[in-house]
Amino acid sequence: MNPETKRLNKFISHNTKYSRREADKLIQEGKVRVNNHIATDLATQIKEGDKVKINERPVRQKEDFTVLVYHKQKGELVSKKDDRGRKTIYDTLPKRYANYLSVGRLDFASEGLLLLTDSPVIASALMHSDLERMYYLKIKGEVTPAMIEAMRNGLVAADATKGGHEKSEIRSMTFAPFLAYGILNSTGGYTRLKVVISEGKNRELRRFFGYFDADVVELKRVSYGRVSLDMLKPGKHRFLENSEYEDLRSFLKERGIRY
């Protein structure tokens, strides 16, 4: 695919309130025009300079993006909705952010820093980056020499199911060496740690310690790249500060990512 093109539904979701699925429906219903021609092919590609309309209204291409920092609470799902009726982050966030995309996920029992953005390009770039993620953990039991060895040198786990979701199809996992770790204290049969990793795999830390039969009973992400949770209270959100936006734009420029 030409790197200067973008699929029509992606273009629509990036520049309007519609999701990709909603965009597909609009296309199928003949409500989308590209350069004044009705587009009904879901594989239609958009290139720079193309004019897109939905119900005869022009779609203006965004020249910038917005990023939110949200303090996810325990007991919230990072999902648009839940078929079991559980609370999601979008139930807490103001309705105007209903179409923002989360940068990765934190599971139901985890808390802490979650980034959300109105740009799919930014969401994908951050999600698949090697930016540092810092966490505070509480595990059941003590940190063993085998855990320390794995944190320092990485680990290939043929069975990494413990700590994963019961419906997950992921069984094995390769864990990169931690960028940093520190044992904060060990008391009452539990150990508190601070760890820094550069990946965001499916329940990575729960699976890592689960491999050693150590349940993670508390997990909180406190930073992502240069963005920190600081004093942001649970359930509250803020926009990136100007210096944080500058850091993000530098990150994107270094990697040749156009937004």
N, C-alpha and C positions, 0 to 999 in steps of 0.2 A: 504494500500500500504506500502511496506517496505520502511522505511525512508531513506535507503541507495540507493534506486533506483530513477531514474529520467526518465520521459517520453522522448522518442527519439527526438521529435520535439523541446522540451525544451532544451535538451542537445545541439542540433545543433544551436539553436538560441543564446544560451549562449556562445558558443565557436566559432562561425563563423559570417560572415556578414549577413547571412540569417535570416529572420523573421520566426516565427512559421508557418505562413501560407505558406511561401515559402518552408520551410522544409517539410511540409505536401505534397506539390506538388512533391518535389524531391523523397520522399518516395513512393508516388503513381506511379511515373514514373520509379521506380526500380533502381534509381541512388544511393541508400544508402545501404551500407553493414555493418552488425554488426557481428564481429568475422568471417568475410569472407563469410557470408551468406546474400543474398539480403533480405532486410527487406521491406515488403509492408504493414504490419499491422500498422496503425497509433497509436495503443495502445501499441506498443513495449516499453518495459522498459529497461533502461540502468543501469547497476550496475558498481561499481568501478572495473576497470581492463578490461572492455569490449573495443574492438577496433572498432572504427567507421570510415568508409570511405565514401566520397562523390565523385562520378566519379573517383574512385580508389585513391583519395588523402586522406591521413589520417587526421582526425580531432584531433588537439592537444587540450587537456583540459587546459583551462586557470587556472593558479595558482594564479592569482590576478585580480584586477578589477580597473577600472578608474571611477572617479566621477568628473563631471563638475559642476561649479556654473555659472549659466547664469542669467543675468539681463533681464528678460522678459519685453518687451515694451507693452504699451497699443496698442490695435489694432492688436495683434498677437494671433493666436490660438495655443494651445498646442495640436497639431495634426499633423499626417504625411502629410495629404492633406485635402483640403476642396472642396466640390462639388460646392460651390458658388464662388470659386476662391479667397477667402480671404487669406491674408498673414499668414503663420505659422512660428513658431520658427525655423523650419528647413530650411526656406528660408533665414534666417539670419545667422544661424550657418554654419560653414564650412562643406562641403559635407562629409568629413570623419567622421562626427558625425551623419550621417543620420540614423544609426541603434541604436543610444543611446535611452534608455527609460527614460521618464520623471517620476519623483517621484511625483505622483499626478498631479494636474493641477492648473492653475490660469486662470480664465475666460477671455474672449476677452477684457473686459474693465479694467481688473486689471493688475498690474505690480509688478515687484520686483523679489525676489530671487526664482529661480527654480533650483532644482537639477536634473541632468541627469546622467545616468550610463550605462555602457556596460554589466552590470550584472543583469539579471532578479531577482536573489536572493536578491541582495542589494536593488533593486527598491522596491520589495515587502516588505522587512523588514522595510525600512524607511517609506514607505507609510502607513503601518498599525501599526506604532509605536505610543507611546504617547509622543514623543519628543516635546518640546515646539516650537510653531510657533508664532512669533511676527509680528504684523501688525500695520500700521498707517492707520486710516480711517478718512474720512470726510463724515458726514451724514447730511441730510437736517433736520433742526429742532434742538431741544434741547434734551439732555439726561434726561429722566423722571425717577421718583422714581421706576416705574414699570420695566424699563430697568435695573436700578441698582440692584434691587431685583433679576432679572433673571440672570444678570451677576454674582452675588454672589452665588446664590443657584441653578442655572440651570433652565431649562424650558422644558416642554412638550407641543409642539405646534401641535394641531390637524390639523390645516391648516397652513402649512409653505410654501405655494406656492409663495407668494409674495417675489420677490428677486431671485427665481429660474428661470431656463430656461423655456421658454414657452412650450417646448416639453418634459420637464421632467415628469416622471411618479411618482416622489416622492411627496407626499402630506403632510404627517405628519413627524415630526422630533423631536428627543429628544436632547436637547443641554446640555452638561455638564457645570458645573460652570466654568467661566473663571479662569485661573490661576492668572491673574492680569489684571487690567485695569486702565487707567488714562485719565481724561478729560484735554486736552491740552489748548483749548480755545474755546470760543463760540462767534461768531460775524457774522453779516450780514445774520442771519437766518440759519447759518450752525455751526456744532460742529465738532471739530477735536479730535480724541481719539487715544490712544495707547492701544492695547489689546494683551494679550497672551493667547493662547488656546493650547490644547494638542490633538486636533482632526483635521481631514481634510476632513470633509464631503462635499457633493455636495453643493457648494455655501453657505457654513455654515453661514458666517457672513452676507452676503446679506439677507439670509432668516431670520436670527435672528432679525436684525433690521427692516426688512420688516414686520415681525409679529407685530411690534409696529408702522407700517405705516411710518417708517423713511427710506427714500431711501439712499443707500450708493452711493455717487457720486464719491468718490475716494477710492481706496483700494490698498495698497502696502505692500507686505511681505518683511520684512527686515532681518529676521533670521529664521533658521530651525535647532533646536538643538543648537550646538555650532558653526554652520557655519553662518557667517554674510555677508550681502551684502556689508557693508562698503562703499568704494568709487568706486566700480565697476559701470561703466557707462551703461546706457540703451543700449541693443543690444550687449554688450560685455560679454565675458566669461573668466573663469580661471579654473585651476585645483585646487583640494583641496591641501592645504599645508600639509607638513609632520605631523604637530601636529594634524591637522584635520583628517588625515587618521588614526593616532594612536587612536584618540577619537572614530572614527567609528569602528575600529577593536575591541576596548574594549567593545563598545556597542553590537557588534555582539557576542563576546565571552560570555558576561554576559547572553545573551539570548540563548546560545547554537546553534547559527545559523552558519552552515557551508557554506562557499562560495568557 
